[in-house]
């Protein structure tokens, strides 16, 4: 039997379902505590940090619980949800069952943990991800403008209606018979131009961060590769959280989801498209760069 106490946590916004699996037993002590640092501190007060290890699934609550537990001197793994073994038979899922399974699978060594970034690394990563979301918002805003123009029969007089500076100049000059329609269109344009300004500002900020340590040298190395710019290099670095944690190129490919899927049995072997598991942000950047 494992001589460590394993604690499975099912973490939610307001509560944490706790399952404590002590050494030498298969019985689990279950309880529900508030999701506060004080409640976590009281939970771990009667445990020895040297022989106690906690874990919980990665989710919308982020890494705050892990950092709280680590600050108390305890080990805590954040588990990749897609890598948790699941039986196909049971049709019942509850928070208590999830916490219990985490504790038992963690003791069996069947769980895969994710890399927990430092606070500064996570902040840079969030800035880059927010920029990506704003870029998606701008694309949607441009689609709304095109749809609005098409509904009113307004066609760009140029050879191509791809979004460009000339298209923007023309769109600013478009008017409609109904004043309210003109007002609605101006609001759509304003929403698009605001996102343009946000993207430009965040792009400048990322460029500034890329010129400072600890990113400057790594960004310079990655930018030497064809197809990779400063922004792409920063995305790769922020999402990877250190290349040294990967033993070889194959493991990194698995992390990015760029390995081929496979379904083989006996003498037959079939490889399909890429698995598309893992970090989608790195996968997008690498595919675009290639």
VORO-666010 format. One record per residue (C-alpha): residue in one letter; x, y, z; residue number from 1. Coordinates in nm, 2 decimals. Each point is the difference from the previous one (the first is absolute). Example, Ala and Ser with C-alpha at 12.3 -4.5 7.8 and 13.67 -1.06 7.14 Angstrom:
2
R   rest       px       py       pz    nr
R      A     1.23    -0.45     0.78     1
R      S     0.14     0.34    -0.07     2
END
This chain:
290
R   rest       px       py       pz    nr
R      X     0.00     0.00     0.00     1
R      X     0.11     0.35    -0.07     2
R      X     0.12     0.17     0.32     3
R      X    -0.13     0.34    -0.10     4
R      X    -0.33     0.16     0.06     5
R      X    -0.17     0.11    -0.33     6
R      X    -0.26     0.27     0.00     7
R      X    -0.23     0.04    -0.30     8
R      X    -0.16     0.33    -0.05     9
R      X    -0.30     0.09    -0.22    10
R      X     0.04     0.38    -0.01    11
R      X    -0.29     0.23    -0.08    12
R      X    -0.05     0.38     0.03    13
R      X    -0.14    -0.01     0.36    14
R      X     0.07    -0.35     0.13    15
R      X     0.25    -0.28    -0.01    16
R      X    -0.10    -0.37     0.03    17
R      X     0.28    -0.18     0.19    18
R      X     0.09    -0.37    -0.01    19
R      X     0.28    -0.11     0.23    20
R      X     0.15    -0.34    -0.06    21
R      X     0.23    -0.10     0.28    22
R      X     0.28    -0.27    -0.03    23
R      X    -0.10    -0.36     0.06    24
R      X    -0.37     0.05    -0.08    25
R      X    -0.24     0.02    -0.29    26
R      X    -0.26     0.20     0.20    27
R      X    -0.02     0.37    -0.09    28
R      X    -0.08     0.27     0.25    29
R      X    -0.23     0.25    -0.18    30
R      X    -0.11     0.35     0.08    31
R      X    -0.09     0.34    -0.15    32
R      X     0.19     0.32     0.09    33
R      X    -0.03     0.36    -0.12    34
R      X     0.24     0.10    -0.27    35
R      X     0.20     0.24     0.21    36
R      X     0.37     0.00     0.11    37
R      X    -0.11    -0.02     0.36    38
R      X    -0.20    -0.32    -0.06    39
R      X     0.28    -0.16    -0.19    40
R      X     0.24     0.09     0.28    41
R      X    -0.23    -0.16     0.25    42
R      X    -0.03    -0.31    -0.21    43
R      X     0.38    -0.06    -0.03    44
R      X     0.08     0.11     0.36    45
R      X    -0.02    -0.37     0.13    46
R      X     0.21    -0.14    -0.29    47
R      X     0.37    -0.05    -0.04    48
R      X     0.13     0.19    -0.31    49
R      X     0.27    -0.27    -0.05    50
R      X    -0.25    -0.28    -0.05    51
R      X    -0.31     0.18    -0.13    52
R      X    -0.07     0.09    -0.37    53
R      X    -0.30     0.16    -0.15    54
R      X    -0.14     0.03    -0.35    55
R      X    -0.28     0.15    -0.19    56
R      X    -0.12     0.03    -0.36    57
R      X     0.11     0.30    -0.21    58
R      X    -0.30     0.22    -0.06    59
R      X    -0.15     0.35     0.02    60
R      X     0.13     0.07     0.35    61
R      X     0.35     0.00    -0.13    62
R      X     0.31    -0.06     0.21    63
R      X    -0.10     0.20     0.31    64
R      X    -0.08    -0.31     0.21    65
R      X     0.33    -0.16    -0.10    66
R      X     0.20     0.31     0.10    67
R      X    -0.19     0.02     0.33    68
R      X     0.09    -0.36     0.08    69
R      X     0.36     0.03    -0.12    70
R      X     0.04     0.31     0.23    71
R      X    -0.09    -0.22     0.29    72
R      X     0.28    -0.24    -0.08    73
R      X    -0.21    -0.28    -0.16    74
R      X     0.03    -0.15    -0.34    75
R      X    -0.29     0.05    -0.24    76
R      X    -0.04    -0.12    -0.36    77
R      X    -0.24     0.16    -0.25    78
R      X    -0.13    -0.29    -0.21    79
R      X    -0.07     0.02    -0.37    80
R      X    -0.37    -0.09    -0.03    81
R      X     0.03    -0.16    -0.34    82
R      X     0.26    -0.25     0.13    83
R      X    -0.21    -0.13     0.29    84
R      X    -0.09    -0.37    -0.04    85
R      X    -0.37    -0.05    -0.01    86
R      X    -0.21    -0.31     0.01    87
R      X    -0.27    -0.03    -0.26    88
R      X    -0.25    -0.19     0.23    89
R      X    -0.10     0.24     0.27    90
R      X    -0.27     0.25    -0.10    91
R      X     0.01     0.20     0.32    92
R      X     0.23     0.31     0.04    93
R      X     0.01     0.20     0.32    94
R      X     0.26     0.23     0.16    95
R      X     0.06    -0.25     0.28    96
R      X     0.06    -0.28    -0.26    97
R      X     0.24     0.23    -0.19    98
R      X     0.20     0.08     0.31    99
R      X     0.01    -0.36     0.11   100
R      X     0.13    -0.11    -0.34   101
R      X     0.26     0.26     0.00   102
R      X     0.14    -0.11     0.33   103
R      X     0.01    -0.37    -0.10   104
R      X     0.14     0.06    -0.35   105
R      X     0.26     0.23     0.14   106
R      X     0.12    -0.27     0.25   107
R      X     0.01    -0.25    -0.29   108
R      X     0.21     0.24    -0.21   109
R      X    -0.25     0.01    -0.28   110
R      X    -0.03     0.38    -0.03   111
R      X     0.18     0.25    -0.22   112
R      X     0.07     0.34     0.14   113
R      X     0.03     0.32    -0.19   114
R      X     0.28     0.26     0.04   115
R      X    -0.09     0.27     0.24   116
R      X     0.14     0.33    -0.12   117
R      X     0.14     0.27     0.23   118
R      X    -0.22     0.30     0.07   119
R      X     0.21     0.22    -0.25   120
R      X    -0.01    -0.27    -0.27   121
R      X    -0.37    -0.04     0.04   122
R      X    -0.06     0.38    -0.03   123
R      X     0.20     0.02    -0.33   124
R      X    -0.19    -0.30    -0.13   125
R      X    -0.33     0.15     0.09   126
R      X     0.09     0.33    -0.18   127
R      X     0.08    -0.19    -0.32   128
R      X    -0.32    -0.21     0.03   129
R      X    -0.21     0.32     0.05   130
R      X     0.16     0.15    -0.31   131
R      X    -0.10    -0.32    -0.19   132
R      X    -0.36     0.04     0.13   133
R      X    -0.01     0.36    -0.10   134
R      X     0.12    -0.09    -0.35   135
R      X    -0.29    -0.25    -0.02   136
R      X    -0.24     0.27     0.11   137
R      X     0.13     0.23    -0.27   138
R      X    -0.05    -0.27    -0.26   139
R      X    -0.36    -0.03     0.12   140
R      X    -0.05     0.38    -0.01   141
R      X     0.13     0.01    -0.36   142
R      X    -0.24    -0.28    -0.10   143
R      X    -0.29     0.20     0.15   144
R      X     0.10     0.30    -0.20   145
R      X     0.01    -0.20    -0.32   146
R      X    -0.34    -0.16     0.07   147
R      X    -0.15     0.34     0.08   148
R      X     0.13     0.14    -0.33   149
R      X    -0.13    -0.31    -0.20   150
R      X    -0.35     0.04     0.15   151
R      X    -0.02     0.36    -0.12   152
R      X     0.15    -0.08    -0.34   153
R      X     0.31     0.20     0.06   154
R      X     0.29    -0.14    -0.21   155
R      X     0.37     0.10     0.02   156
R      X     0.09     0.15    -0.34   157
R      X     0.36    -0.13     0.00   158
R      X     0.12    -0.32    -0.17   159
R      X     0.00    -0.20     0.32   160
R      X    -0.21     0.05     0.32   161
R      X     0.27    -0.14     0.23   162
R      X     0.05     0.20     0.31   163
R      X     0.26     0.27    -0.06   164
R      X     0.07     0.37     0.07   165
R      X    -0.18     0.10    -0.32   166
R      X    -0.30    -0.21     0.11   167
R      X     0.00     0.17     0.33   168
R      X     0.01     0.35    -0.16   169
R      X    -0.29    -0.10    -0.23   170
R      X    -0.20    -0.15     0.30   171
R      X     0.03     0.33     0.19   172
R      X    -0.15     0.19    -0.29   173
R      X    -0.31    -0.23    -0.04   174
R      X    -0.33     0.15     0.08   175
R      X    -0.36    -0.15     0.00   176
R      X    -0.34     0.15    -0.08   177
R      X    -0.12    -0.06     0.35   178
R      X     0.19     0.21     0.27   179
R      X    -0.03    -0.28     0.25   180
R      X     0.16    -0.25    -0.23   181
R      X     0.29     0.24    -0.04   182
R      X     0.02     0.03     0.38   183
R      X     0.00    -0.38     0.04   184
R      X     0.27    -0.04    -0.26   185
R      X     0.22     0.27     0.17   186
R      X    -0.03    -0.20     0.32   187
R      X     0.12    -0.31    -0.17   188
R      X     0.30     0.18    -0.15   189
R      X     0.08     0.15     0.34   190
R      X     0.00    -0.35     0.16   191
R      X     0.24    -0.12    -0.26   192
R      X     0.24     0.29     0.02   193
R      X     0.01    -0.02     0.38   194
R      X     0.12    -0.36    -0.03   195
R      X     0.26     0.12    -0.25   196
R      X     0.13     0.24     0.25   197
R      X     0.00    -0.26     0.28   198
R      X     0.19    -0.25    -0.23   199
R      X     0.26     0.26    -0.09   200
R      X     0.06     0.09     0.37   201
R      X     0.03    -0.36     0.11   202
R      X     0.23    -0.08    -0.29   203
R      X     0.23     0.28     0.11   204
R      X    -0.01    -0.12     0.36   205
R      X     0.10    -0.35    -0.11   206
R      X     0.28     0.13    -0.20   207
R      X     0.13     0.19     0.30   208
R      X    -0.02    -0.31     0.22   209
R      X     0.18    -0.21    -0.26   210
R      X     0.30     0.24     0.02   211
R      X     0.04    -0.06     0.37   212
R      X     0.13    -0.30     0.20   213
R      X    -0.07    -0.29     0.03   214
R      X    -0.15     0.01    -0.35   215
R      X     0.25     0.20    -0.21   216
R      X     0.25    -0.28    -0.08   217
R      X    -0.26    -0.27    -0.06   218
R      X    -0.21     0.23    -0.22   219
R      X     0.31     0.08    -0.21   220
R      X     0.07    -0.37    -0.05   221
R      X    -0.35    -0.09    -0.10   222
R      X    -0.04     0.31    -0.23   223
R      X     0.30    -0.13    -0.20   224
R      X    -0.23    -0.27    -0.13   225
R      X    -0.19     0.07    -0.31   226
R      X    -0.36     0.08     0.06   227
R      X     0.04     0.10     0.37   228
R      X    -0.03     0.36     0.10   229
R      X     0.03     0.16     0.34   230
R      X    -0.37    -0.06     0.09   231
R      X     0.01    -0.36    -0.11   232
R      X     0.32    -0.06     0.20   233
R      X    -0.15     0.16     0.31   234
R      X    -0.31    -0.22    -0.04   235
R      X     0.21    -0.32    -0.02   236
R      X     0.21     0.10     0.30   237
R      X    -0.29     0.11     0.22   238
R      X    -0.20    -0.32    -0.08   239
R      X     0.29    -0.24     0.03   240
R      X     0.13     0.11     0.34   241
R      X     0.35    -0.14    -0.06   242
R      X     0.12    -0.23    -0.27   243
R      X     0.22    -0.19     0.24   244
R      X    -0.30    -0.18     0.15   245
R      X    -0.04    -0.20    -0.32   246
R      X     0.24    -0.30    -0.05   247
R      X    -0.01     0.01    -0.38   248
R      X    -0.17     0.14    -0.30   249
R      X    -0.26    -0.27     0.00   250
R      X    -0.13     0.09     0.35   251
R      X    -0.02     0.37    -0.10   252
R      X    -0.20    -0.10    -0.31   253
R      X    -0.23    -0.19     0.22   254
R      X    -0.04     0.30     0.22   255
R      X    -0.10     0.22    -0.30   256
R      X    -0.23    -0.27    -0.15   257
R      X     0.19    -0.02    -0.33   258
R      X     0.07    -0.37     0.01   259
R      X    -0.22    -0.22    -0.23   260
R      X    -0.28    -0.19     0.15   261
R      X     0.02    -0.38    -0.04   262
R      X    -0.23    -0.29     0.02   263
R      X     0.19    -0.33    -0.05   264
R      X    -0.09    -0.35     0.08   265
R      X     0.18    -0.32    -0.10   266
R      X     0.16     0.03    -0.34   267
R      X    -0.20     0.31    -0.10   268
R      X     0.13     0.35     0.08   269
R      X    -0.20     0.31    -0.07   270
R      X     0.13     0.35     0.07   271
R      X    -0.24     0.30    -0.03   272
R      X     0.01     0.37     0.04   273
R      X     0.18     0.17     0.29   274
R      X    -0.14    -0.06     0.35   275
R      X    -0.07     0.37     0.07   276
R      X     0.04    -0.07     0.37   277
R      X     0.20     0.22     0.23   278
R      X     0.07     0.37    -0.04   279
R      X    -0.20     0.15    -0.29   280
R      X     0.17     0.34     0.02   281
R      X     0.35    -0.15    -0.08   282
R      X    -0.16    -0.23    -0.26   283
R      X    -0.16     0.29    -0.19   284
R      X     0.32     0.21     0.00   285
R      X     0.22    -0.29    -0.12   286
R      X    -0.24    -0.10    -0.28   287
R      X    -0.02     0.36    -0.11   288
R      X     0.37     0.04     0.01   289
R      X     0.06    -0.31    -0.20   290
END
